[in-house]
Amino acid sequence: MKTEIMDSVENGSLKKEVPYFEIGDQVDVHCRIREGSKTRVQIFRGTVIGRRGRGINETFTVRRVVNDEGVERIFPLHSPNVLDVQAIRSGKTRRAKLYYLRDRVGKATRLPQRHSKHTITR
Amino acid sequence: MAMLLGRKIGMTQVYDKTGAITTVTVIQAGPCRVMQVKSKESDGYSAIQMGFEDVKESRAKKPALGHAAKAKTGAKKFVREWRLSDDAETEYSPGDDISVSVFEDIEYVDVAGTSKGKGYAGVMKRHGFGGFPASHGTERKHRAPGSISSYASDAGHGGNLKKGKRMAGRMGGERVTGKRHRLVSIDQEQNLLIVKGSVAGPAGGYVEIRQSKTGK
């Protein structure tokens, strides 16, 4: 009973359509950013290295390297500020968490491409 | 004013329109049956007595059943009074049901519950004392309260404790009122009140919800 009630409360905050992507995908995360009174959309491009939680608590981590400095952002999947997640290239992985990429630099951070139905190769 | 009885269901998070996340407590409140309406003339003060959740009939005490019969219902598990000012006139009469709709247009609520019992707790946990250093020669008194009085505090009688001195003892399991919780939303179908922040007591514990007196 308790679970049903909690689910019904959380459902109001969940996204109806959750963007589809997998671990190892290179993605564009469209996030809404507030600057004073203005809002704009910023795109964060990187590799999905992990996904955790469920329901309203589900988050995913996107890693990219900027100026030889690794940057990781954790996005709440159901946040209204995460407008869209577009997979642009699928990577072949054998793990659910790609933390080993943190220890790699340069060409070693690339993942072999996996040809997947859900990504449009650009 | 408005008041209702309920049960804490649990905590979760919801997003608002701006995309900010709010931590909320879900309370299943009412419908509460009006058990008795007390008035200045008959009882010395005026109040509405309401009951929440039925006791199984075979387990109910006969006096409770008789009292509840006046409101055409079974004995209730959780009965509390909604105190009114002496001259207040109420539209409720015994047998009416009060539902979450009384909280419509109300922005802030106070929620009273019974906090989780912590057992016999020391002063650090119970009163937030600082304790003593872990090292630098401290021995056997890392979590001790320190001095509790002095020889001179009751002059000539060899020292005495001040009344109300904070010491170790039973903690929790007492009534705690959380004030000014923002009422995030109301679910009339499932009788839910969703309030911002945490509410005292375990999930499944009984709570009283009142309109906040401060900040309407």
Chai-1 contact restraints between the chains, C-beta under 6 A:
chainA,res_idxA,chainB,res_idxB,connection_type,confidence,min_distance_angstrom,max_distance_angstrom,comment,restraint_id
A,K2,B,I9,contact,1.0,0.0,6.0,A-B,restraint_1
A,I5,B,I9,contact,1.0,0.0,6.0,A-B,restraint_2
A,M6,B,G10,contact,1.0,0.0,6.0,A-B,restraint_3
A,M6,B,T12,contact,1.0,0.0,6.0,A-B,restraint_4
A,V9,B,V26,contact,1.0,0.0,6.0,A-B,restraint_5
A,E10,B,T12,contact,1.0,0.0,6.0,A-B,restraint_6
A,S13,B,V14,contact,1.0,0.0,6.0,A-B,restraint_7
A,S13,B,Y15,contact,1.0,0.0,6.0,A-B,restraint_8
A,I56,B,Q13,contact,1.0,0.0,6.0,A-B,restraint_9
A,S79,B,G19,contact,1.0,0.0,6.0,A-B,restraint_10
A,P80,B,Y15,contact,1.0,0.0,6.0,A-B,restraint_11
A,P80,B,G19,contact,1.0,0.0,6.0,A-B,restraint_12
A,N81,B,G19,contact,1.0,0.0,6.0,A-B,restraint_13
